[in-house]
């Protein structure tokens, strides 16, 4: 991309609206669709309404929306950016205390919200996008539906280097951090030539990522940049997702592993036509090899692709097309990014040696908003510390060992919980699995496993016996609990820190030696 023009997000929308005014940008099943011309017009009205309310460039604006409000959210997001302000995406799945913390942390001056949602109190004004649009139309003398597209006020000049969004991390290992990204960062790799647009094999791109996540923001940019219309359900259920595949016949589908597990365990690929899917992408967490095999069988025409990145590192990423010769590999750097594995001092390690994973952004890097100390630890000279441990092979393919915080030191051994989880997924009766550490009087920490069975009747003893031939003695969980569900955050990642407390619940099936 060297020498390519730098765009802002409003640039991308303006260009697309000029090229394809009647093209469908986004569909929320059962709740409507939006063309590029509508997106451009409505977001311009929101931008004007924000400036009339006194919003200045660089002001932070919270955006609190649920999945049925993806269209209004997209309008609000681009409207905030057209006004020169900074968007702070927030999911309606957050607890009120979490939402308050994020709004206070970034000193948001206002909150735009979806239908039937109320922002937590905090001395800032709130509005729905439709309220701003109606007020702007009245102020400018434009009747509703006139098709006019008022330009952002002249003073709201937006530059590629300006801060565009603050996206809060999921907080699986601590308090959420606000990750700031510029327009140049968000728009990197986006194309404006119609014949070069991504996912050209598709008329529709289906996903169910929630608002307020890095994966969701990627889908929002896809709606601006990619060839297909972006389709999403108002709420994810495996049955609804399968019906959308059969009805719309999308060529491209994106999921997180937890969604894939639900879809497969419900037996839906056997009851619905999945043949239209040519690209099946998984993001947010690594796919266990056994799960990849099941997906490959369920989507016979699809290229199964795994994406590895983080809120901090994007758009740096590795991409891996599933390869039975390298079932656990996460791929190699893509789109101009770079990868390295280092020791604790930051020295690069040779292939095969386990160390800290770092990725380098191919464009303006992100940073933690309002936290210089944390930024200094995670962002160094264009490189981003992923917080994961892994290694590369002789061909440059990345292999993830574990989250640094999830590695369990039991006695003299360090155990990869991901490796034990991969073995658990080989059991035909295990639907989901998570391995974690618990205090032990002799070893310091011992392994425990939580499983969700695919059918009733599975015992903890059966699980441990299955593992005896598949993992080393120090990798065998001392305790196993059988659950109905694993605790997950809004991105679908398992919250392992909540699992130890469940071991004491007498209603659960547990067993040890």
N, C-alpha and C positions, 0 to 999 in steps of 0.2 A: 504493500500500500504506500510505499515511498513516493512522495510527490503528489498523492491524491489530495483533492481539496478537503479542507476541514469543514464539517457541517455542524450546525446546531440541530437539536431535535425539531424546533419549528421549521427549519429549512426543509427537513425531510418530509414533513407533512405538507408544506406549501407546494413542493415539487410534485409530490404524488397526487395532490388534489388537482394540480394543473394538468397532469398527464392523464389521470383516470378519474375525473370528477364523479362519475356514476359507478365506479368500481366499488364493490362491497369490501370494506376494511375489516369489519368485525361482526360476528353473530353471537348472541347469547341465546341459547335454545329456549324458546318459549317466552322470551322477553324482548325480542326485536333485533334489528340489524342497523348498521350505520355505514354510509358511503364516505369516501374520502372528502367530497365536497361538504357534506354535513359536518364531518369532524373538523374541517378547517373553519367553517362558519361558526359553529358552536363554540369552539375553543377561543376564537377571536372575541366573541361576545363575553366569555368568561374573563379573558384577559382585561378587557375594557372595564368590566364590572369590578375586578380587583383593584384597578388603579383608581376608579371612582371611590372605592372604599379606603383609599389611602395606602394601599400596598406599594412599597418601594422596591427597586431592584435589590436582590440579595435577601429580602425578607423570607422567612421560612413559613410555609403553608402546609399544615397537616391535611392529609387526604384519607378519610376514614370511609372505606367502602367494603361491601361484601361481594361475593362472586356473581350474584345476579345483576350487580351494578357495574359490570366491566365497561359498558359503553359510556355511562356517565363518568366513570373513573378516568377513562381515556381522554374524554373531553376536558375534565378538570386538570389532569396532569399536563396536557399540552397548553391549556389556558394559563396555568401558573407559570410555565416556562416562557410563554409569549410575553407575559408581563414582566419578565426579567427576574422573577422570584425563584425560590428553591422549593421543589416538591418534596414532601416527606410522606411517602406511602405507608399506610397503616392498615392492618387487617382488622375486620370486625371480629375475628376470632381471639383477639387479644383480651386479656383481663383488663378491666378499667384502670387498675393501678399501673399496668404496663403501659397503656396508652398515655396516661398522665405523665409517667416518667419520661417517655420519649418526647412528648410535646414540651415539657419543661426543660429537658436537656438541651434541645435545639432552640429554645426560646421562640417557638412558633407564635406568630401574631394572629393567626386565624386557622379555622378548620373548615374544609369543605367536606360534605358527608353525603352518603347515599340515602336511599329511601328508608324511612323508618329507623334510621340510626341517629343517635344523639351523642354528641361529643361530650367528654367529661368536663365538668366545670373547671375554670382556670383563668378567668378574666380576659378571654380572647373571644372575638366574634366568630360566629358560625353561619354557614349558609349551604344550601343545596345548589348544585350547578344551575339548575333551572331557574332559581331565584335571581342569580346574577345575570343569566341570559335575558330573562324578561326585563329586568331593570335596564340593561344595556340597550335592548331594542327600543324601549320607550325613550331613553335618553337621547338616542341617535336618530329617532324619528323613523325607524325601520319597523314595518309591521312584521308580525311573526310569519315565518315561512317565505319571506321575500326572496331568499336566495342570495342576498347581499352578504359580502364577507368583509366586515370592517377590519381594517388593519390595526395591529397593536399601536398604542400611542407612540409618537416619535421618540419620546425620552426612554422608552424601554428597549434600548439597543442591546441585543443579546449576542455575545461572542462565544466562539468555541471553547475558550478557556474558562468561561464562567461556571461556577458551581450550579449544577442542574438538579441534583437530588441528594437526599440523605436517606439511606436505607439502613434500617436497624437489623443487626444480626439476630439469629434465632435464640441466642442465649442458652444453648444446650450445656455450655460449660461455665456459665457465669452471667453477669448482668449484660444485657444487650449493649452493643456499641454502635454508634451512628457512623456509617461509612459514606463519605462524601464522594461524588463522582461528577466530573465536568461534562459539558455537552460533547466535547471532543472524545471523552471516554465512552459515553453512551453511543455516539454515532459512529464509532470506529468500525470499519468494515462494511458499513451500509452502502448500498449502491443506488444510483439514481437512474441508470439506463434500464429501460424496461426489459431488454433482452438479456440482462445480466442478473436478474433477480433470483434470489435463492428459492429452493424447493419448487422449481418450475414443473416438476412432475405432478403437482397437486393443485386441485381446485380449492380444497379446504385443508387447513391445518388444525387438528384437534388437540386441545390440552385441557387440564383442569387444575392448573397451578393457582394457588391463592394470591390475591393482591397483597402487597407488602413483603414479597419474597424476591430474591434475585432471579429465580426461575420465572416468576410472573412478569418481572420487568423485561426479561429477555423476550417473552412472548409479546409484550406490548411493542417492543422495537420491531419484532417480526411483522406485526400488523402494519407498521409503517413501511417496511423495507421489502418483505418477501412477496413472492407471487401470489400465494393462496390467501383466501379470506380466513381469518383466524376465528375458529369456532370454539366455544366453551359451554359446558353445562352451567345452569344456575347453581347447582349443587352437585358435588361428585357422589355418585353411588356407582358400584360396578355395573349394575344393570342398565342404568341410564347411559353410562359411557359406552357400553357395548351396543346399545340401540342407536346411538349417534354414529358409531362407526358403520353400522349396517345401513342407516338411512342416508347419511351424507356421503359415504364412501370416501373419506379423506385419504389422500395419498401419504400424509405425514401425521404421525401421532407422537405426542410427548407425554411421558408419565414419570412419576417417581416410583422407586421399587415397592413402596407400600401399596400404591394403587395397582401395580402389576400383580402383586400377591393376591389382593382382593379379587381381581378380575379372574385370575387363574383358579383360585380356590373355589370360586362360585361355579366353575365349569362353563363360563359364558362363551369362550371361544368355540366350544363344541356346539353351541346352540345358535350362534350368530355368525354371519358371513364376515370374516376378517380379511378377505382376499384383496381388498382395495389398498391395504396398507403396504406401502413400498419402503417407507423409512419409519422405524420405531425407535425413538430416542428416549433414553433414560438419563435423568439428572438428579442432583441433590444428594445422592449416596451411591456407593459402589454396588453393582449387581453381583450377588454371589453366583459362582459358575453354575450351580444346579438350577438357579432361577433363570439364568440366561438360556439354558437348554430348554426349559419348559416354554419360555417365550418364543424361542426360535421354532418350536414345534407348533405353537398356537397361532403364529403369524407366518405362514409358510412362504409368502411372497415378500416379506419384509427384510430389509437390511437392519440388523439390530446394532444400535450404536450407543455407546456410553460416553457421557460428557463429564469431565472432572474439572471443577473450578471452585471458586468461593465468592462470597459477596465482596471480599476485599480484593481478590485477584482479577476479577472480570475486567476486560474481555479475555485475559490470558486463560487458556484452557488446554487440556489434552482431549483428544477424541480417539475412540477405539471402536472399530467395527469388530463385532464379536468374532473371535477366531478360536476354534477348538484346540489349536496348537498352543495358544496362549490364553486360556480361559479366564485367568485372573488379571490380565494386563489392563491398564487404564489408558494405554495409547501413548502417543508422542505429542509434543507441542504443536499447536495449529495456529494458522493465521498470523504468523510472524512473532509469536510469543516464544519464550525460552523456559527451560526447566533445569534445575540442578538439585542434587542431594548433597548435604554438607554435614560435617561434624558439628559439635556444639559451639566451636569457635568460628564457624562459618567457612571452613576450608572444604572445597569440593572433594567428594569421595569417589573412588573408582566404581565401575559397574559391579553389582552384586553386594556391595556393602550398604547396610541399613543406616540411614541418617535422616535429618530433617529435610522436608521437601520445600523448595522455594520455586516460585514462578515469576517470570518477568513479563510485565504488561507490554504489548507492542505499541501502546499509545500512552497518553497522559495517565499516570497511575492514580489510584484512589488513595484516600487517607481517612483516618478516624477524625470525625468532626469534633473539635473542641477538646481533643485529648492528645496533646503533643507527645506525652510520655509513652502512651500505648502505640502511637504511630511510629515512634523511633524504634520500638521493639519489632513491629510487624512489617514496616516499609523501609527498605534500605537501598538507596541508589537504583531505584526502579524495580527492585526485587521485592516480592511479597512472601512472607513466611506463612505457610499454609496451616501450621499447627498439626501436621500429620507426619508420620514416619513411613519411610518407604525406601525403595531402591530401584535402580534402572538396570536393565540387562545390557548385554553387549551391543544390542541393536537400538538402544535408546528408548525402549518401552518402559513405562513406569509401572511399578507394582506397589500397591498400598499395603503397609503392614498393619497400621492402626492409627486412630487418633492418638496423638501424643498423650492426651489425658486419659485415654481408655486402656493403654497398655497396663497389664497387671503384673506386678513383681511379686511372685509367690515363692518364698524361700530364696533360693539362689537363681531362680529362672525368671526371665521376662517373657510373658505370654501375649501373643497377638489375639485379642478377642475376635477379630475378624476371621482369623484362620479357624478357630473353633466353631464360629457361627457357620462358616462355609461347610464344615463337616456335618453340622446339624441339619443343614438344608438338604443334604443328600438323603436323609431319612424320608421315605415317601409319605409318612404321616405327619411330618412337621410343616405347618403352614408358615410360621414366623418364629424367629429365634433371636435372642440377645444374650450376650455373655458379659459378665461384669465381675468386679472384685468385691469381696466382703471381708471384714476383719476376721483374723484367725489367731488364736493364742500362741501358736508355735511358729507358723509360717509368716506371720504378720498380715498377710492377705491371702485369701484363697479364692478360687474361681467358683462362680455360681452361674447358672443358666436359667433363663426364663423362656419357655416355649409356648406357642399357641398351636394346639393340635388341629389337624384337618377334620378329625372326627372324635367323638367321645371314646373314652376307654384307654387312652394312652397313659402309661404310668411313667413316673420319673425313673424308676428302676430300668424300664425298657430303654429309655433314652440313654442312660449311662452305659448300659450294656452295648448298645449300638456304637457308642463312641470309642469303646475300649480298643478296637482294632483300627481306629482311624486317627487317633491323636496320641501323643506321648503321655506318659503317666502324669507329669506335672501339668498337662493341659486338660486333664479330665476334671470336669466340674465336680466339686465335692457336694454341692447341693443343686437340685433342679426343682424349679417351680413350674406348674402348669397353669396358665392364665387364659382367660377369654380374649383379652386384648393386651397389647403392649402400649405403655404410655408414649404418646408422640406429640411433637410440637406442630405448629401450623404448616410446616414444610414437609411433614411426614417423617421426620427423623425421630428415632427412638430416644427418649430422655432417660438415659441409663442411670442418672443420679437418683431417680425415683424408685428404681427396682429394689435396692437393698431393704427398704422399709417393708416391701411386700412379703419378704421372707417370713416375717413375724405374724402374718395374717393366717389365722387358723383355718380359714375357709379354703385355703389353697392347698393343692397337693404338693408336698415336698418330700424329698428323700435324700439321704446321704449315706455314707458308710456307717 
